[in-house]
Amino acid sequence: MLINKNWKIQHFDVGQVRDLTIADPNYIDHFWIPAKVPGDVHSILREKKLIDDPFFGYNDLKSKWVEEKVWWYRTEFTFDKNNLDKDERLELIFEGLDTFATVYLNGVELGTTENMFISHTFDVTREIVDGRNVLAVKFNPVSYQLKEKEKNYWAGFGKDRIWARKAQYHFGWDWGPQILTVGIWKEVRLEKRKIAKIESVYARTLDLKDSRAIVQIDIYTKNFVKGKSLQAEVTLKDREQQFFQTVNIDQNRATLTFNIDNPNLWWTHDLGEPNLYQLSVVLKWEGEVLDTYQTEIGIRTVEVMKRDREGNPRFTFVLNGVEIFAKGANWIPIDSFLGSVPESRYRHLIQLAKEANMNMLRVWGGGIYEKDIFYQECNRQGILVWQDFMFACALYPDYNRDYMENVREEVISVIKRLRNHPCIALWCGNNENDWLYEVEHAAGKIHTPFYGEKIYHELIPELLEELDPSRPYWPSSPYGGNDHNSQEEGDRHNWQVWHGNVEPRKFGQNLGQNISVEGVSFRNYKKDRTRFCSEFGMHASANRYTLEKNLPDGTFYWGSDELAYRNKDFHHEKGLLLMEGYTGIPKNIEEYMNYSMLTQAEGLKYGMEHYRRNKPQTSGALIWQLNDCWPGTSWSMIDYYLLPKASYYYSKKFNAPLLYTLEHDPGDDLHLWVVNDRLEDVKDTLVFEVFRFNGELVYSKEFLIHVKGNASVQIASLTEAEVLQGNPAEQVVVRLKSLNKKAEENYYYLRNHKDLQLPKAKLQVKVMPEKQEVEIRTDCFARFVKLELPAEKIIFSDNFFDLLPSERKIIKIRHLDGKTISLDGLSVSAINGSA
């Protein structure tokens, strides 16, 4: 029975009223505010127009009062207690309470909670009454709850947050605002129990070889009555096979195995089909059904290879015995207001990741353990998940017994909830805590022990060994080597680009910064020989629609304070320096949007192609970051309104399984590479072409290629003099293409964008509303052709592309919700021209 309806909310000052007064069933709440559950207080107030949209202008500051109040939720429901047998009991389950809550039923306190990440269950068999029942939940302000806590050791983004088992980014981060949400953010249920219930189920692939899989199912029960003989009926099936067993429960546990010949394995979408099996467990007593459990599982093995056969350091994910290159991005929470996010938003983002040829997403450790829909979609769409535990950029009080008991309960709950998802490839203890502690300690900025170390190096691995030994654990990200951010071992966060970190370094050395054009340049990626780059990226503007929607009138211009407020990063000059080196400094808002997006797109292309060429020494690269939690300016590839930036459209090409790529910097020789992430060999003809911007072909050469599966090979080197044929490097574009259309076309420039001598292009645009298509031609080379519509969730088949005058481009347009789109407001332009 769901209890999601008829909720109301109201706020009070701390200490204004007695709790039992508000919790009393007879308390009159007629004038309270109707509320949605699941949801959050800010979203409710926004919908009722009691606060202005916190994302618009400076409105997040105007709504700070919400965080300082005590908030009460109340609802009532009817229950027929006459239908409750004497040996039955009732459990009230809150799937998510954000965060410091006290729960009352009919005026009786059931308990308190202080962890947003886990569910909370209360036995209400005695408290529930026949007929009308009143449920009330009190939320204390986060600031009030934490005011007496110690704040005398290091934490980025505010020291209060370390004591709160709440999404850490809610306290503000360098890509999102500080908005301390509050409320019932997941479902509320009342469930009837009799004799026993299924406490958890654990399904894992024990062995996989010679076309045969052994799948083990562990069933754990919680018994309310002793001495009862319980059985579990277990069904495992897919579209071709079905398996069934009955097993007795002994001491609250049962274990069984299925031997499956020729199983349909779970693969990432780029290597095969993400096949899923339906698992059903029915708990019975003397033929009566007591409880059921259903989920989808995948038959697969996953491990991380840390040494190759010669003993060299590696960090390579191995799926079903196959070494893979992990291509993807970091996933941050998809909204500041998590309780109000529709499931469709998850489906859209994960689908977009798949369409960009990503095969891994990293759930970053300063957000949340994601909702079930996230993992279900990754299972179904064949995307691996690197799963952080929720500790980021801070020291955490592992010396405090109450805190550690809270964390222990959290870790156990999270492991049990997530361990059956085949998409999860790795558990990781934290984000950057080990690295930053050592860096800050070496610099003399930290003088305390490494608080939190017991969590990541003792508690979590011990619990994983017991509860989920089926997948690897990694203590932190980055981690490994002589410097936890080493290029030599483990994984690495490359923040030489953008933040200007001076690397490599070793333990005990200061971490320098070079905030200059050269220091932050994306061309520094070529120096990185990492084994696995789990973070790298740079800023770009949000799309025009997103900015215009959230900037007050008269502030949509380059240099406005309101535009700068969209950027939560420190030292805004880093973005200017990055653009100065590649595009030049923007002079207006149009140039800012174009230049920042072009720099991000070309920079991520440069980095990802470098890492991919370096396989297998480098075995993965995850861009920071895929998405946004608010309509701001950040590292994201897709902005808050699900409008992809230029880098997203680039990523569809630089992540393609078969990549023809050019290694080159201005003035250097040109090295041609083929990267093949497919498992089968590739035979093709690679065509290397050089065009003047007027469309004249000045150089062409064909290369017959035969590249083995899962390999990266350099196939040729050319000099600039040879390919230019006497033409200025500033006036040509290079194209790599597959003669047999096996790979995406790839465009390169022999000089930085600011040095190119681009002509003025005139675009011819033919709009076909009935087909939801646009045809584009140009009279001379058009750089960075951009299509814009003033709406959210608009996806183009391609965008921010280059176009030669002898060719045309047909662009299909779709709405993520499947709606027909009006093309009346369509705008088409290039960085060097317009329609």
N, C-alpha and C positions, 0 to 999 in steps of 0.2 A: 504494500500500500504506500503510494507516494504521498508525501505531505508537502507539496510544493505550492499549494494554492491558499488564497485568502490571508496572506501575510500582510502585516502592517509594520511600519517603523516609526520611531520618534527618538529625538535626542534630548539629553539632559546634560547639565554641567556635572562634573565629578562631585559626588557627595550631595547632589541636590535632593535626591529622593532615596528612600529605603528600597532595597532590592525586593523585599517581600511585598511591598506595596504594589509595585509594577507587575510582579509575578503572580499576584493574587488573581484567581479566575474571575472575580467580581470587579476587577479594575475596569473602568470605562475607557475604552480606546477608540471611541467613535470618530474622533477627529484626527486620528493618526494618518500617516501617509500610506496609501496602498503600495505594496512592494512586490517585485518579482523575485522568485526563488527558483533556480539559482540566479544569483546576481551579486550586486554590491551597492553600497549606499550612494556612492557618487553617481552611478548610472541611473539609479532610481530618481535621485534629485534632478539630474540633468533631463530625464524624460519628462518629469513633472514641471520643468522650467523653474525649479527652486534654486538652481545654480546655473550659471552660464556654462557652456561647453568648456571644460577645463583645457581642451587642446587648442582653443582659439586664443590668439594673442597671449596676454599674460594671465589668462583666467585661472590657470592652475594655482597661481598665488592668491587669487581672490577666494578660492575655495579651501584654503588652508584650515579654516574654522571647522570644517567637517572632521578633520583628523583629531581635533582637540576635545571632541564631545564623547560622552557615553551614548552609545546607540543601542536601542532595544528593538528586537523583533518579537512580534506576537502573532499567533494564529490560533484558530480553534478547529477541531474536527470531531466527528461523531464516531463512536465505536460501540459495537454491540458485544458487551462482555459476556452475555449469556451464551454466545457461541464459542467461548473459550473453555476447552476441556481442562480438567483439574491438573493434568500432567503437561499442559502446554504453557509456554511462556512467551513474552513479547519483548522484542528488542527494537529500540529506537536508534537509528543509524544516521549520523550526519557524515556525509562523504567528504565535506570540506567546510571548516569554519576558519575565518580569517579575522583575527588570530586568537586574541585573549578573551575567551568566552566563558560564560557561566550559563548552564542550561537548567531550566525549571519546567516541570510538568505538574499542572494543577497546584501550583504554589510550593511544590517540593523541589529542593535543589537536587539535581541528579549528579552534578559534577562540574569540573572546570576543564578547560582545554587551553593549550598554549603551543599548538603546532598546526600550522596551515596545511602542511603537506600530507597529512594522513587522515583517515576516517576515524570517527569516534562512536563507540557503541555503548548504549546504556540499557540495562535490564529494567523495563518499566512495568513488569507484570503486576506489581503491587500498586504502583502509582496511577495506573490508568483506571478510569472509571467507566461505568456504563453510561452511554449518552454523550453529553458534551464534555470535551477535554480542551484545556488551554495549554499551549506550548509557548514558552517564552525563552528568549536568548538575549543575554546582556553581553555587549562587547565594550571592554575598557579601551581607552585610547592607548596606542602604542607608546607614546611619550610618557604617559602616566605609569604604565607597567614597567618601563625601563629606567625610570628616573633615578632609582637607587643603585643601579648596576655599576660595576667598575668600568671606567673608561680611560684607563691609564696605559694602554698599550696599542700597538699599531693596527690600523684598519683603514683601507682605502674607502672613500665615499661614506664616511661617518662611522663613529665608533659604537653608537647605540645598537646598530643592526646586528652585531655578532651575537647578542643575547636572544634575539627573536628568531624562532624557527618559522620565518616568514620569507617570502620571495625577497631576496636581497636587493634587487634592482628597484623595488618600491621605495627605497631610501634615496634614490637618485643614482644614475650611472653616467658614463661619458657619452651615452647615446639616448638617454631618456630622462624625463623629469622625475622629481621626487613627488610621488603621490602615494600616501599611505592609505591604501584601500582598507575597507572593513566590510564584513557581512557574511552571509551564508552563500558561499560561492559554488557549492555543488549540491547535489540532490539530498533530500531528507526522506527517509523511508521508515515504515513500521513493518516489522516482519514477525510472523508467528513461528515459533519453534516448538518442536516436540521431540523429546528423548535425546536427539543429537542433531548436529549440523555439520556440513562440510566446512572445515576451517580453512583449508587451502589444498591446491592440487599442483603438483610439480611434474611436468612432462619434459623429457630430454632424450636426445639421441645418444645412446650409450656407445654405439659402434656403427661404422658405416664403411663397408668395403665389399668388393666383389659383388656388386649389385644386390646387396642385402643390408638391411638396416635393423638394428635392435633399438626399440623405443621403450623406455622405462617410464611408468606412471606411478608416482607416489601420491597417496591420498591421506590427508590428515583430517581427523574429525575432532570436534569438541562435544563431549557427552555431558548431558544434563542429568541423566539417570544412570546409575551403575547397574551392571549385570545384564544388560540387554545385548542380544546377539544381532550384530549389524552386518549387512552386506552392501557391497557397491557393485552396480552394473556399469561396466565401462564399454563405450563404443567409440571406435576410431574409424573414420571413413573419409574417402575423397570421392571424386567422380567415377573412379574405376573399381575401388576395392572397399570392403567393409570388414572390420574385425570386432569381435565381441568377447568379453570375459566377465565372469562374476567372481568376486573375491570377498573373503571374510575380513572384517575389520578386527584387528587384534591390538589391544592397548592403544586405541585411537589412531591406528595407522595400518595401511595396507600398501603393498608393492606388487606390481605385475609388469610383465614385459610383453611386447608384441614383436614377433619376428616377421619382417616385411620384405618379401622378394620384389626386386625391381621397383623400389619406391619412387614416387614422384618427388624429387628433391626441391627444396626451396633455394632459389637462386636470386641474386640481384637481377633487375630487369635487363641489364646490359649483357648478361651472360646466359640467361635462360628465363624460365618462367618461375615466378615466386609461388610455387604450388603450396597449397594449404590443406590440412586435414582438419575435419571437425571432430573435436573431442567432447564427449558427453559422459558425465559421471552422475549416476542416480543412487542416492543413499536410501536404503530400505531397512525396515524392521518388520519381520513377519509379513512381508509382501506389501506393506504400506510405505508409500513414498514420503520420506522425511525432508529431503533436500535435493536440489539438483545443481549441477555446475556445467556450464558450456563455454567453450572457447575454440579458437582456431590455433593450431600449432603448425610448425614447419619442420620437416625432417632435414636436418643439415648439421654440419659441424663447423665450428669457427675457432680459430686460434690466431695468435700473433707470433710470427717468426722473428726472434730477436738476434739470431745468428744464421748466416747462410752456411752452406756445406764447407766452405773454406774457413769458417770461423769469423768472418767479417760482420760488423754490426749491421743489423737490419731492423726495421719495424714494419713488417709486412703482414697484412691480414691474409689469412688463408681460409678460403670458404670451400667446403667440401673437397679439400685437398688441392685447391687451385689458388695460386698466388694472384692477388688482385691489386690493382692500383686504385686507391680510394680517392674519388673525385667528388667534391661536394662543398658544403658550407656549414657554418655554425648557425644554430637555431637559437634565437632568443625568444622569450615569451611574446606572443603575437598581439598583445594589447596590454596597456596599463591596467585595464579593468577586466580581469580574467573571467569573472563570473558571468559576464554578459556577452561572451564571444560565441557566435553560432558555430556549430560543427562544420558548416560548409566552408568557413574560413580556413580550417585545417585542411580539408580536402583540396581546396583550391591551391594552397601554398605547396602541399606535397606533390600535387599533380604538376605544378610549375617546376618544381625541383626535378621531377622525373623527365619532363620535357626538355630540361636543360642538361640532360645526360648525367645528372648527379646520381651517384650510387651510395652516398653516405651523408648523413646529417649528424652533427654533434650537438647534443642537448647541453647547453652551457650551464656551468655550475652556480650562476648567480640568479637563476630564474626559478623554475618549478620542475618537479617531476611531472612530465606532461600528462594531460588528460588521456584517457583510454583511446579516444578517437585518433590521436596522433600516432600511437603505436599500431593501431589496427590498420590505418592507411599505409604506414610504412611497410607493414607485413604484406598487404595486398598489392602494393605498387613496387615491391622489390627494392627497398632502400634500407641499407644498414644504418644502425644508430650507435653512435658513440655516446654513452650515457654517463654524464658527470653526476656525482652526488652534490648536494646543494651547499657548497662551501666555496667562497670566492674572495680572493684578494684581501685576506685578513688573517689575524690570529684569532682562534676560537677557544673559549674557556674549557679546555678538556680536564682541568683540575676541579671543576665544580660538579659535585655528585648529581644534583638535580638536573643540571644541564645534560650531563652524559646519559642519564636515564632517559631523558626526552629524546636525545639523539639515537640511542640504542633502539628505542621503540620505533622511531622513524625509519631507521635503516632496515630493520626486520620487516616492517610493513611494506616498504618500497620494493625490497627484493622479492617478497612473496607476490606482490601485485604484478610485477613486470617480468618475472623470470620465464614465463611461457611464451613470450613474444620472440619469434625467430629473428626479427629485425635487429634485436639488440646484440651487438657484436662484442662490446667491451664495457666494463664498469670502470669508472675513473673516480678517484677519491676527492679531487677538488680542482679548482681552476686557479693556477698560478701561485698558490700559497707557499709551496716548497721553494719555488724559484724566488719569489719576491722577498720571502723571509731572509734567504741567504744574501740576496743583493742588498737589502736594507741593513742587515746586520754587518756586512762587510763595509758598508759606507758609514757605520757608526750611528745609524738612525734608530736602531732597535737594540735594546740592552736586556731583553727578557728572553727566557727560553722560548722554544718553538711551540707555543700553545696551539693545540689542534693536532699536533703530530700523532698523538695516541688514537685519534679518530681515524686518520687515513692509513696509518702504518700498523695498527693493532686491531681496533674494533671492527672496521669494515672488512678487512681481509679475513679475519676470523669468522665473521658471520657469513661471508660469501663461501668460505670453505665448507661450512655446514649446510647452507641453504641453497647455494647455486654454484657448484664446482664445474659447471658445464661451459663456462666462458671465462676469458682472461680478465684479470684485474690489473690496473695501472694506478699507482698511488696518487699521481698528480699530472697536470698538463700545464706547462711542459715538464719533462722529467727525464733524467738520465745523463750520464757523462760527467766530465769535470766542469761543471756549471749545468744546472738543471735545464738550461736553455741551449744545450750544446748542439752543434751540427754533427757531432761524431756518433752519438748514441741517442736512443729514445725518440721522443717527439719534441717538436720545437715550435715556438711562436716567433715568427719573423716580424719584429717591430723595428728593424733597422730602417725599412721603408715606412714612411709616415711619421713614426715617433723619433726617428733619427738615432736609435740606439747604436752605439759603437761596439761592434762584435767582430770576431769572437772574444770572449773573456773566459777566465777560469775562476774557480772558487777563491774567494778572498779578495779579488780585484774589484775596484770600483767599476760600475757600469756607466760609461760616458755617454754623452749625447752630442750629436752634431746636427743642430737645427739650421740647416743651410740647404741651398738648392741641390748640391751634390749629396748631402747627408741624408735627405729624405727621398731621393729619387728612386723611382721604381726600377731603374737599371741596376740597383744594388742587389736585386734578386739573383742575378747571375753569379754572385759570390757564394750563394747558399748551397751547401752540399748536404743538407739535412737528410735524415732517414725518413722523416714524416713531418710535414709542416701542418700542424693542426690549427694555426691561425696565421693569416696574412691578409692585408687589405688596405683600403684607403677610402676617404670620403667622396661622396658626390651629392650634388643637390637632389632634393626630391623633385618630382615632376611638377610642371607648371600648375596643373589642377590642384595638386596637394598644397602647394604654397599659397595660391590665391584663395583657397577655401579657408585657410587658417590665419592669414595675415589681415589685420585691420586695414580699412580703406586708407590709401595714401602711403602705405608702408611697403608695397611690393616694388622695392628697388634695391639695387646693389649698394650695400653700405648702411641700410637701415638697422636700427637697434632691434627691431622686431624680427627681422630676418636673422640676425646674429643669434637671437634667443633660441631659434630652432636648433642651433648647434650647441650641444652640451659638452663637447670635448674641450680639453684644456689647450691653450696656445693655438688660437685660430690661424696663426701665421703658417702653420705646417701645410695647410691646404693651399695657401697662396704660394708658398715656395714650390710645392709640387707642380702647380700649374705654371709658375714662372719658368720652370725648367723644361716643360713640354709644350704648352700652348701659349705661354705668355699670360700676364696678369689680366683678368677681365676688367673691362671698363664700364659694363652695365649688366643688368640682370640677365639679359639674353646671353651675353657672353659667359656670365657665371654659370648658368645652367648648362650651356653647351660645353664649356671648357672643363668644368669639374666632372661632368659625365664622360666626356671623351678621355680625360686623363685617367679616371678610374677604370674605364673599359679597356683602354690600351695597357694600363699598368697591370691589371689582373690577367689579361691575356699574356703579357710578357712573363709574369710570374708563373702562371699555370703551365704554359708551354715549356718553360725552363724546367720545372719540376717533372713534368711528364717525359721530357727528353732524357732526364737523368734516371729513369727507371732501369733496373730495379733497385739501385742504391737508394734513391728516393722512391717511396712506395705509397705516398698519399699526400694530398694537398687539400685543405679545407679552408675556403675563403671566409674571412670575417667581414660581413655577416650576411645571411640570406635576407632577413626581414626586419621590420621595425615594430616597436610597440606604440608608437605615436607618430603624428605627421611632422617629423623633424628632418634635419640634415644629418646624415650619419654614414657609416660604412655599408649600409644595406644595398642589396642588389634589386630588391623589390620594395617599394615604399608602402606606407601604412594603408593606402587605399587599393592595394594589390595592383599597382601600376608598375610594371618592370622598368628599371632604368636601363641605360645603354649597356651596362656591364652584363645584365641578364641575357640580353640578346646575343652579345658576344659569347657568353658562356655556352650557349647551345652549340656553338662551333668549336670553341677551344676545349670543350669536354667531349666532343664526339669520339666514339670508340676508335675510329681511324682518323688520324691527324697528320696532315702534311704541314710541316712547320719550318720556319726560317729562323735560324740563330744569327743575329746581326745587331751591331751597334754602329752608329754613324762613323764612317771612315774605315770600318773593318771589312774583312772578307765575309761572304755570305755562305753559311753552312746549311745545307738542306737535310732535313731529318724526316723519317716516317716513324710514327708511334702507333703501334697496333695493340689495342687492349682486348681485341677479340681473341678467341682461343684458336681460331683457324688461320692458316696462312693467307696472305693477301698477294695477289698478282694484279698489277695495274700499270698504267702509264701516267706518270706525274708530268704535268706540263708547267714549265716555268716561263712566265711572260713578263715583259716590262713594257708599259704603255706611257706615252706622254699624256698630259692632262687633256690634250685635244682628241685623244682616242687613238693616236698613231701607235701601232705596234713597232717597237724599236729593237726588241730582242725576244727570242723564243727558243726554248730547248726542251726536248723530251727525254725523260729518264724511265727506262723499264725497271720496275721494281718487283721484287719477290721477298716479302718480309714474313718471317715466321710469326706464329701466334704469340701474343703476350710478350712483345719485344719492342725495343726502341733502337733504331739504326740510323746512323748518318750515312747518306747515300752520295753526297757530292759537296764540293766546295767551289765557289766562284769568286772572282774578284769584282770589286765595284767597277773597275775600268772596263772589264769584259762586258758586264751586263748593261752599263750605261751607254756604251757605243758613242761616246763623245757628248752625250746629253747631260745637262745639269742635273745633279741628284735631287735638287729642290723641285724639279718639274716632272718627276716620274712616279709611277706607282707599280709595285710588283704584285703579280697574282700567281698563286699556286692553285692548280685545279687538277682534278682527276679526269682523265680522258673518258673513263667509263662511269663517271659519276658515282664512284664508290666513297668519296670523301667530300666534305664541304669545301667550297672555295675559300681561300685565305688571302687577305690583302696585307701588304706591308709597305712601309715607307722608309727610304734610306736616310731621311733626316727627321728631326723632331718637327712636330706639326707647326710650331711657330716659324720655322724656317722654310716651309713649303710655299711655293709661288702659285697658289691656286687661282685659276681664272674665275670670273663671275659666271655661275651656272644659271641657266633658265630651265626650270622644271616644267614638264607638261604632265598634267594630272587628269586622269579620267576616272570619275567616281561612278561606281556601279552599285547603287543601293540595294537593288533586288538580289544581287549575288553577295552582298556584304564584302565587296572587293574594291580595290583601287589599283589602277595601272599607272605606273610612273615611268617617264622617259626624261632624258636630259640632253641638252645641246653640247655639253662638254662634261668632263669628269665632275661628278657631284660627290662631295665628301660628307659623310655622316648625315645621310638623308633621314629626316625625323618626321614621323606622323604623330599628331596629337589630336585627342578628342577631349572635350570638357566633361568627363565622366569617370567614374571609378570602375575597376574590374575589367578594363578594356585590354585585350591581348591581340597583338598583331602577329601574323605569321613570321614577319621579320621587321626590324626597325633599327634605326641608327646604322644604316648600311651604306656602302659605297656603290656608285653606279657609273659604268662607262657609257659614253654617248652612243655606242653602237648597240646597246642592249636595252631591254625593258624589264621591269619588275612588276609582278602581280602580287599584291599583298591582300591576304584574307584577314578579315577582322571578326573577332568573336567576343562575346560577353561571357564572363566566367559562369554566370547564372543561366546561360542559354538564351538570353533575351535578344530580340531583334534590336539592332542599334540604329539610331538616327545618325546619318553621316553629314547632317547639315553643318555642324560646327567643325568639320575636319580641317586641320591645318597641315600642310606639307611644306617642309623647308629643308635646306641643306646648310651646313656651316659656311658654305661659300656661295649660297644662292637661295632662290625662292621660286614659288610657282607664279 
